[in-house]
Amino acid sequence: MSKNIKQLLDETIPSDITLSKENKQKILQTANTHMKRSTPPRRKLFRPIFSTLAIIGLLIILIGPSLLNRLSSYETFDTPLEKITIPNVDYSSFIRSIFIRSTNELIFADNKIIYSYSLTSHSQQVLVKSTEDIDIYKMAANENWLVWGKGNDDIYILNRKTQMQPKQLNNVIGDLQLKENRMIYSDAYGYNWINLTTMEEGIIHENLGIGRNSKADLYENILVIPEQFKTNNSNETVFYVYDITTLEQIGKYKVPYKSAEYVTLVNNKIYAAFSNEDESPTILGYIDLSNGNFHQIKTPPFNNFAIYKEFIALSVKKNNSDTVKLYQLQDDVLKELPTFNNINERLVVPRFTDDGTLIVNGESADFSMYIQVVE
């Protein structure tokens, strides 16, 4: 049985576009007129088609520019969304899993073992067997190196090409940044660097503040380190920016927020979720390193975010819970993309790789992950 005209109208118009009562009534009246016109019995089969065309035609006339602009603004990706399901692995192992695009593999730890799962061959390989549980919050990897911690403050380094373990680091708090053959890590006093090829190392930043709400972030050769300060009964966050090639500080930026979470450096901008905790709601904003100006991005309420260039993934409210949605940022305005629209399960922990791959975790029974290459 064909759908009634009102139902068809509701399904045709995107949810973010609202018609006036006058326009909606005009469309319904015109469509009903088409349905009631006298036509030879043998053409009854085509009446729904003609009615549909009439509705679409009126929609284009009445809201055409708005509708077409919104539909054409949706980003289409060359690589389709990929669902990854690895059986018989605990959900917690996937939350901090690392995707390496150059080798098309997923690195994750399950209890005392670190695995590599190939998305090409759908095969699994053991990289490390430990006598103690792996600390998934102290793990970093790329195609050449694997770094991990155990149930203490020690960090272990593995050359994946030679299978040699050249060094063990002690008293590492857990903030690890890995870029090619160089690693940045934190201890109780600040941040240090180490050349994993030569094992040469040194200090890049000494802590000055009272703490931080986010890890540092490393993009290309630029490192940003957030620190929290309290002065004159007010709070502020200071971002220290370093060039890890020259090991020199190249910038220092302040914002009047106590908390800066999920700090991300991309496109010469420092993004973070800013708040003064209970005093105001969390906002998404960025500092433009070219001039030091602060900009706020209008968003729906969110509790987590990830960004790569103009693409932003937000954990936003959905019914009585939340899920991840992907947006495209244009002139500081977010436009929602339909990437995850057909996924019913809750999505969590959005994160981008340095080369533009978004990974999110699903919470269905099979604990699948979803991977979307945006560039």
N, C-alpha and C positions, 0 to 999 in steps of 0.2 A: 504494500500500500504506500502511495506517495506521501511525503511529508506535507503538513499544512503550511500555509504561506508564512505565518508568524514564526514557526519553528525554523523554517528555511532562512528567513530574514535574520533571526538571532544567530544562526550558525555562520552566516555569510560575513557578518560584520565582526572585525577583531574586537577582543574584549576591552582594549584600551581606547576605543573610539565610541563616543556616545552621540546618537542621533537625537535631534529635537523631536518632541511629540508631533509637531506639525509635519516634519519630513517623514517620520516613520509612518504616520497615518496616510500620507500621500502615496508612499510606496505600496502599502497594503491595499488601498483603494484601487490603485492602478493595476496591481497584480490580480485582484479579484475581478476587475472588469475584463481582463484578458481571459480569465477562467470561464466567465459567463457568456462570452461571445459564442454565437451559434456557428458551429463548424460541422462539416460532414462527419458522420459516425466513424468512418475509416481513419480519421485523423486524431481520434481520441488519444492514441498512444503518444502523440507529440505535444499534447497540451502542457504537461509538466515541463518539458524542455523549453517551450515558448515562454511559459511563466517565469522560469528561472532566468532566461535571457532578459526578460523585461525587468526583473528585480535588479540584476547586475547592471543593466544599462542605467537605471535610475540612480543606483548607488554611485556610479562613476560620475553622473551629472551633479548629484547633490554633494557628495563628499569625495569626489574623485581625486583632487589634488592632495588632500590629507591622507587618504587611504594609500594612494600610489607612492607617496613619499615615504610613508612608514614601511610599506612592504619592501620598497627598493633599498631602504637603509639597512636591512638585515644583512649581516656579513655571511658569506658562504665560504666554507673552507675547502681547500683542495683535498685534504685528508679527512675521511669520515670519522665520526665518533667511534672509538673502539672500546669494547667491553672485555675486560680481562678477568677470568675466573680461575683461581688456583685452588684445587681441592685439598682438603685435609690440612689446612693451615689456620692457626688461631687468628681471629680478627685483629687483635692488638699488634700482630706482626706486620700488618699492612698499613697501619696508621702512619708509620714513619718510613714507609718504603721509598726507595729512591729510583727514579726512572732515568736511564741514560740513553738518550736518543741516538747518539752516534753508533752504539752497539745494539740498539733496540732490545734492551734488557731491563729487568726490574730487580733491584737488590733489596733483600729484606732479611731480617733476623727472626728466627724462631727458636726461642729458648737458648741453647748453647751453640747453635749453628747459623752461619750466614750463607744465604743461597743467592744464586743468580738464576733468574727465570727468563729464558729467551722468548720473546714475543714472536719471533720468526719461526722457530722450530717447535715451540711450545714444550720445551724440555727444561729440566731443572738441574743445576750443577751446584755442588757444595764448594764454597770458597774458603770457609774457615770452620774448624771444629774447636770449640773452647771447653775448658774444664769448668767454667763458670758461665752464668747467664750473661748474654750480650745486653749491654745497655743501649736500647734503640734510640735514646736521646743523645747519645754520643757516637754517632755514626755518620760518615761521609764517604762518598765514592765518586769516581769518574772512570773512564776507560783504562787509566793507567794505575790508579791507586785506590786502596781501600783502607779506611781508618775507622777504628771502633774502640769502644770502652767496655769495661766489665763492671762488676759491682763495687768499684772503688774509683779513685780519681786518676787511674792510669789509662793511657791511650796507647794503642798498638797500631803500627803502620805496616801495610803489606804492599810491596811492588807487584802488581798483578801480572806484569810481563815476565819478571824473573822469579817470582814467588819467594823473594827474599824479604825478611823483616829487618830493615836497616836500623830501626831505633824504637825505643819505648819512652814515652813522655810521662812525667809524673805530675800530680796535683793540677790536672786540667779540670776546669769547672764544667765544661761541656759545650761551649759555643765554638763550633768548628766551621771554618769556611775553607773550601777546597777549590783552587783554581789552577788547572793544568798541573804543574809540578811544584806549586807553592801552597802552603797551608797557613791559615791564620787561626789561632786558638787563644782562649782566655784562661787566666788563672786568677788567684785572689788579688793580684796586684794590677792587672791590666791585660793588654793584648800583646801577643808575640807572633812573630812570623818564622817560618822555617822553609828553606829550600829543600824539597824532598830528594832532589838529585844529589846535591852536595852535602846535605845535612847541616849547612850553615844556618844559624838562627840568631834572632835578636829581638829586642823590644820595640814595638811600634807605638804603643799608647799606655800611659800610666793612668789608673783610675783617679779621678778628682772629685766625683760626686758621691751621692749617698746610695746609689743603686741604679737599676735600669729595669724597664718593663718589657724589653725586647732584646733579642739577639742582634748582633751587628749584621750588616749585609754587605756582600761583595759583588760588584757588577763590573765586568771587564777588569780593569786594573784599579778601580776606585773602591775604597772601603769607607763605610760610614758606621760610626760607633755612637749610640745614644747614651747619655748619662742624665740622671735626675739630680736636681739641686733644689734646695730650699733657702730662700733669702727673704728677709723682712716679712716673715709670715706668709709668703707666697711661694708657689712652686713653679718650676720651669724645667723644660727639657732642653739640653744642649746636644747638638749633633757635631761630632768631630769627623772631618773628612780627610782621608789620606790617599796618596798615590802609592800603591804598594810596589811600584817599580823603582821609585826614587826613595821610598820610605819617608816622605816628607808630608807634613800636614799642609793641606791646600785650602782648607775652609773650616769655619766654625759658625754655627747657626743656632739661634735661640727661638723657642716658642713658649708662650705662657700656659703650658699644659703640664700637669703633673705626670700624666701617663702617655706614652707613645708606644703602641703595640704593633707587632707585625711590620716593623720597619723594613722598607724595600727601596732600593736605589735603582732607578731605571729612567732612561731618557733625560739624564741630567736633572732629575728631580728626586727628592726624598719623600716617599709616601709613608703614611702611618695612620693608625686609628687613634685619634687624640681624644683625651678626656681629662677632666679633673675629678674622676671617680664619681662619687655620689652627687656632686654639685651640678653636673650637666650631662646630657646624653653624649654618647660617643659620636664623633664626627669623622669623616674621611677627608683628609687634606694632604697637601704637599707643599714643600719648599722648593722654589725654583732656584737652582744653584747659580744660574746666570745673573740673578739680581737680588737674591735673598728674600723675595716676596713670598708670603704665605697665601695659599688659595684653599678654599673649602669646596668640596664637591657635594652637591645635594644627592643624598641616597635615601632609600628606604631604611628603616631600622635594621641593623646588622650586628653580628657578633664575631665575625671573622672575615678576612678578605685576602685576596692575592691579586697581584697585578703584573702584567707584562705588556710594556708599551701602552697601546690604547685599549687593551682588554683587561677588564676587572671582573673577578669572580667574587660574589658576595654570599655569605650564609645569611639568608633572610627568612623572615617568619613565613610559615605555611601552615594554616589551620592551627593546631595546638603545638606545633613543633617548628622546625626550620629545615631548610634545604639550600642547596647551592644553585644560584642562577648566574649566567654569564652575561656581561654587558660590554658594550663598546662605548668608549669615552670620546666624545666629539665636542670640542670647545667647552670642556668642563661640564658637559651634560651627558648623563648616562642613557643609553638606549639598550633595552633588553633584547638579547638574542635568543632564538628558539632552540638553542643547542640541546638543552636538557628537558624540553617540554614533554617528551614522550616517555620519560623515566618516572615511574610512580614511587619508587623507594626513596627513602631519605638519603640525601647526599651530604657528606661532611668533609672537613679538612681540605679545602682547595689549596693547591700549591702549583706554582709554575717552575719549570726548569729555566736555566739561563738562556736556552735557545728557543723558548716559546712553546712548550708543551704543558698543557694543563692536566693535572691529575686530581681526581676526587675519589673518595671512598664511598661505596654504597653500604647500606645497612640491611639489605635483604638477607635471607637465610644463607645464600652462597657467598656473602661478603665480597662481591665483585668490586672491581675498580674500573673507572672510566677514564680514558685518555683521549684528549683532543689537541691536535697540533693546530695552533693558531697562526703560525708563520712557517 
